[in-house]
Amino acid sequence: MNRGDDAAGHAALFPNGEAARALAVETDSMLDERIVYLNGDFVKWQQAAVHMMSHSFGRGSAVFEVLSVHETDRGPCVFRLDRHLERLFRTAELLNMTLPISPEALSAACLQTVSRNGIRQGFIKVICYYGQVAFDILPPEGPMDVAVFALDPAADLEKSPFYSENGVSAAFSSWRKLDPQTIPVEAKAAANYLNGMLARNDARRRGFDLVILLDTQGFVAEGATEAVFMVENGVLHTACPGTVLLSITRRSLLEAAASLGIETREERMHPDRLLSAAEVFFAGTPSKVLPINQIEDRRIDAAPGPVTRRLSALMHEIVSGRRQPFNDWLFPVR
């Protein structure tokens, strides 16, 4: 069993579509040179700060999105920018938040931030938060702050990827996925990710790369920050909406699979099915398709399997701008 660093962390989409893990290299960062969009202005990295007594720092009331940027023949493009921002505004609605910016203006801010930083391939993080100092559990009155960051993990976070053709290992967590009757699980809110952090930490202590959470009724939900897919008899299965984040990558894979004629099903899955499925993989913004080669004591020697490989190859073609029917998923940076 291989204990790896955060396999789905900052491993960008790699040309061969295979799984990757990132190793930290302890050198000086280039982050100080980055420009950040903040409330309508562009400021230096060090100016993008908030007081530690702010409501969102103390209460976890920030909401966010993470988007991928890819090099294409048309130059750098943002993957599914429109869908990510739709989800951000939906998250704000679910949490009774009002964002002080329109989707159109925020879309332009994302593209401008990428352009100003000269990012060719990397990530965008949009964060909406209450920056005011607050003691109360209720958020302060007044508008939220909005920040947009654009990063190249290799240059800025000192991450050097290496490839693993056989994928990553995963454990079932003893922690259960947040119940939708206690909090809106489809909201991409900072506080919700304490759940995934605890689960992944537990899996790592046991020597596994990543983790799979079950919902409170014992069915497969998702990973700490990833959707979970399995293949049975050539059919692609994933958890149904209700107890999982409405992942953009998850939805993209279901649509991409359909274009290949692969049957897809969204359903409640007992964890035992993952222990006998022909193929299992994670899906998320950084890696799009991340094969799983081991779940608990079960090794999947054939990983990645044929369906996983087909989907990985297709997603690479899509984000590279070489799959014409999906070009509207890419938003060029001008």
Secondary structure, 3 states (H helix, E strand, C coil): CCCCCCCCCCCCCCCCCCEEEEEECCCCCCHHHCEEEECCEEEEHHHCCCCCCEHHHHHCCCEEEEEEEEEECCEEEEECHHHHHHHHHHHHHHCCCCCCCCHHHHHHHHHHHHHHHCCCCEEEEEEEECCCECCCCCCCCCCCEEEEEEECHHHHCCEEEEEECCCEEEEEEEEECCCCCCCCCCCCEHHHHHHHHHHHHHHHHCCCCEEEEECCCCCEEECCCCEEEEEECCEEEECCCCCCCCCHHHHHHHHHHHHCCCCEEECCCCHHHHCCCCEEEEECCCCCCEEEEEECCEECCCCCCHHHHHHHHHHHHHHCCCCHHHHHHEEECC
